Amino acid sequence: MMSEQGRILSLLLKGQFICQVSDEEGWRYLKSRDNAQKLEPHLNVLNRTLASTGEGDVFFAAYLTLGDDERKVLTQQFQETASSLVPLVEWLLLVQQASESDMPVTMGNALRLNELQSVIEDTPAYAEQLEKISRYRVFNSTSMNLDGQLRQVFKRLTDMGYLIKPNTEKQIYLVTGKVEHLFEMIKFIDETESLSLSEQAEAAVQQGSLI
């Protein structure tokens, strides 16, 4: 049976983001300085180090040192994430508007698919926006009806790690800490908007693995 340390190490090396929502036990483990220090040598052997978002509540593995191979991987990851930003941001704004909230969607928020669907169905502008969002390559919906479009968007967001569904019997999803990493990416791109995408990717890599 794999130890907790081994389990967490495996998740980090797969590129998972560990937060209180996605993996509370793993998150508590990493919040302990002693545990984090014990994990570090194992990560270092594989040229990784434990990193966290600005608030320190979402953990992930970053490269320890950057050679040509690592730079290529990070640049590709950055460009792939950047290309998905528009649909992801439009989705977050749609949820915020449909929820009539003054606050953006953040880690820990509960999204009730059925309630969201009712609001979108009752508001033609929201339905039009959802259809547009669902057609983006990142969501890739081919459904002609709102229900199918919404379910495909939720499925892809779950596959990508932005949402989890704690109870398979209920249509309630929780927003994970990966969204906080997305916000940091948006902030970085906003601060470097004068640069081309390739230059932004290079700057992100130089910053010590934003990705």
C-alpha positions as CSV (number, residue, x, y, z in Angstrom):
1,M,0.0,0.0,0.0
2,M,1.4,3.4,-1.0
3,S,2.3,5.8,1.8
4,E,0.7,9.2,2.0
5,Q,4.1,10.7,1.0
6,G,4.3,8.4,-2.0
7,R,0.7,9.2,-3.0
8,I,1.3,13.0,-2.9
9,L,4.6,12.7,-4.7
10,S,2.9,10.8,-7.5
11,L,0.2,13.4,-7.8
12,L,2.7,16.3,-7.9
13,L,4.8,14.6,-10.6
14,K,1.7,14.1,-12.7
15,G,1.2,17.8,-12.7
16,Q,-1.7,17.8,-10.2
17,F,-2.6,20.9,-8.2
18,I,-3.3,20.0,-4.5
19,C,-5.7,22.2,-2.5
20,Q,-8.1,21.9,0.4
21,V,-11.0,21.3,-2.1
22,S,-9.4,18.8,-4.4
23,D,-7.5,16.8,-1.8
24,E,-7.9,17.9,1.8
25,E,-5.6,15.2,3.3
26,G,-2.9,16.0,0.8
27,W,-3.3,19.7,1.4
28,R,-3.0,19.3,5.1
29,Y,0.1,17.1,4.7
30,L,1.8,19.7,2.5
31,K,0.8,22.6,4.9
32,S,3.1,20.9,7.4
33,R,6.6,22.4,7.0
34,D,8.2,19.1,8.2
35,N,6.3,17.1,5.7
36,A,7.1,19.5,2.9
37,Q,10.8,19.3,3.7
38,K,10.7,15.5,3.8
39,L,9.2,15.5,0.3
40,E,11.6,18.0,-1.2
41,P,14.6,15.6,-1.6
42,H,12.5,13.2,-3.6
43,L,11.3,16.0,-5.9
44,N,14.8,17.4,-6.2
45,V,16.1,14.0,-7.5
46,L,13.7,14.5,-10.4
47,N,14.6,18.2,-10.9
48,R,11.4,19.4,-9.2
49,T,10.6,21.5,-6.2
50,L,7.4,22.1,-4.2
51,A,5.8,25.4,-5.3
52,S,2.6,27.1,-4.4
53,T,0.4,30.0,-5.6
54,G,0.7,33.5,-4.2
55,E,-1.6,32.8,-1.3
56,G,0.2,29.5,-0.5
57,D,-2.9,27.4,-0.5
58,V,-2.4,25.5,-3.7
59,F,0.6,23.3,-4.1
60,F,2.2,22.0,-7.3
61,A,5.6,20.8,-8.5
62,A,7.8,23.2,-10.4
63,Y,11.1,22.7,-12.1
64,L,14.1,23.1,-9.8
65,T,16.5,24.2,-12.6
66,L,15.8,25.0,-16.2
67,G,17.7,23.5,-19.0
68,D,16.7,23.6,-22.7
69,D,14.3,20.6,-22.4
70,E,12.5,22.1,-19.4
71,R,12.2,25.4,-21.1
72,K,10.6,23.8,-24.1
73,V,8.1,21.9,-21.9
74,L,7.2,25.0,-19.9
75,T,6.9,27.2,-23.0
76,Q,4.6,24.7,-24.6
77,Q,2.5,24.4,-21.4
78,F,2.3,28.2,-21.1
79,Q,1.1,28.7,-24.7
80,E,-1.5,25.9,-24.4
81,T,-2.9,27.4,-21.2
82,A,-2.8,30.9,-22.7
83,S,-4.8,29.7,-25.7
84,S,-7.5,28.5,-23.4
85,L,-7.7,31.7,-21.4
86,V,-10.4,33.4,-23.4
87,P,-13.0,30.6,-23.1
88,L,-12.1,30.0,-19.5
89,V,-12.4,33.7,-18.6
90,E,-15.7,34.0,-20.5
91,W,-17.0,31.0,-18.7
92,L,-16.1,32.4,-15.3
93,L,-17.8,35.7,-16.2
94,L,-20.9,33.9,-17.3
95,V,-21.1,32.0,-14.0
96,Q,-20.6,35.2,-12.0
97,Q,-23.3,37.0,-14.0
98,A,-25.7,34.2,-13.8
99,S,-25.1,33.9,-10.0
100,E,-25.7,37.6,-9.7
101,S,-22.5,37.8,-7.7
102,D,-20.2,40.8,-7.2
103,M,-17.3,38.4,-6.5
104,P,-15.5,36.3,-9.1
105,V,-15.6,32.5,-9.0
106,T,-13.0,31.4,-6.5
107,M,-11.7,28.2,-4.9
108,G,-14.3,26.4,-2.8
109,N,-17.4,27.9,-4.6
110,A,-20.2,25.4,-5.1
111,L,-21.7,25.5,-8.6
112,R,-25.1,23.8,-8.9
113,L,-25.5,22.7,-12.5
114,N,-29.3,22.6,-12.5
115,E,-29.7,26.1,-10.9
116,L,-27.2,27.5,-13.3
117,Q,-29.0,25.9,-16.2
118,S,-32.4,27.4,-15.1
119,V,-31.0,30.9,-15.0
120,I,-29.3,30.6,-18.4
121,E,-32.4,29.1,-20.0
122,D,-34.4,32.1,-18.7
123,T,-31.9,34.7,-20.1
124,P,-31.4,34.6,-23.9
125,A,-28.2,36.6,-23.7
126,Y,-26.7,34.0,-21.3
127,A,-27.9,31.1,-23.5
128,E,-26.2,32.8,-26.5
129,Q,-23.0,33.3,-24.5
130,L,-23.0,29.6,-23.3
131,E,-23.4,28.4,-26.9
132,K,-20.4,30.5,-28.0
133,I,-18.3,29.3,-25.1
134,S,-19.2,25.6,-25.6
135,R,-18.0,25.8,-29.2
136,Y,-14.4,26.8,-28.3
137,R,-11.9,24.0,-29.0
138,V,-11.1,23.6,-25.3
139,F,-14.8,22.6,-24.6
140,N,-15.6,21.2,-28.1
141,S,-19.3,20.8,-27.7
142,T,-21.3,19.6,-30.7
143,S,-24.6,19.7,-28.9
144,M,-27.4,21.9,-30.3
145,N,-29.3,22.2,-27.0
146,L,-28.4,24.1,-23.9
147,D,-28.4,21.1,-21.6
148,G,-25.8,19.3,-23.6
149,Q,-23.6,22.3,-24.0
150,L,-23.6,23.0,-20.3
151,R,-22.9,19.4,-19.4
152,Q,-20.0,19.3,-21.8
153,V,-18.5,22.5,-20.4
154,F,-18.7,21.1,-16.8
155,K,-17.3,17.7,-18.0
156,R,-14.2,19.4,-19.6
157,L,-13.7,21.7,-16.6
158,T,-13.7,18.6,-14.4
159,D,-11.3,16.8,-16.7
160,M,-9.0,19.8,-16.6
161,G,-9.0,19.9,-12.8
162,Y,-10.9,23.2,-12.3
163,L,-13.9,21.5,-10.9
164,I,-14.6,18.3,-8.8
165,K,-17.9,16.5,-8.2
166,P,-17.8,15.2,-4.6
167,N,-21.1,13.3,-4.9
168,T,-21.8,11.4,-8.1
169,E,-25.5,11.4,-7.3
170,K,-25.7,15.2,-7.1
171,Q,-25.1,17.9,-9.8
172,I,-23.0,20.0,-7.5
173,Y,-19.5,20.9,-8.4
174,L,-16.8,22.6,-6.3
175,V,-14.2,25.0,-7.7
176,T,-10.6,23.8,-7.0
177,G,-7.5,25.7,-6.3
178,K,-6.4,25.4,-10.0
179,V,-8.6,28.4,-10.7
180,E,-6.2,30.5,-8.4
181,H,-3.3,29.4,-10.6
182,L,-5.4,30.5,-13.6
183,F,-5.9,34.0,-12.1
184,E,-2.1,34.3,-11.5
185,M,-1.6,33.4,-15.2
186,I,-4.1,36.1,-16.2
187,K,-2.4,38.6,-14.0
188,F,1.0,37.8,-15.4
189,I,-0.2,38.1,-19.0
190,D,-1.9,41.4,-18.2
191,E,1.3,42.7,-16.8
192,T,3.3,41.6,-19.9
193,E,0.6,42.5,-22.5
194,S,3.1,44.4,-24.6
195,L,5.0,41.1,-25.2
196,S,4.2,38.5,-27.8
197,L,2.9,35.1,-26.6
198,S,6.3,33.5,-27.2
199,E,8.0,36.4,-25.3
200,Q,5.4,36.0,-22.5
201,A,6.2,32.3,-22.3
202,E,9.9,33.0,-22.1
203,A,9.3,35.6,-19.4
204,A,7.1,33.2,-17.4
205,V,9.8,30.5,-17.6
206,Q,12.5,33.0,-16.4
207,Q,10.2,34.0,-13.5
208,G,10.8,30.5,-12.0
209,S,8.1,28.3,-13.5
210,L,4.7,30.1,-13.3
211,I,3.3,27.0,-14.8
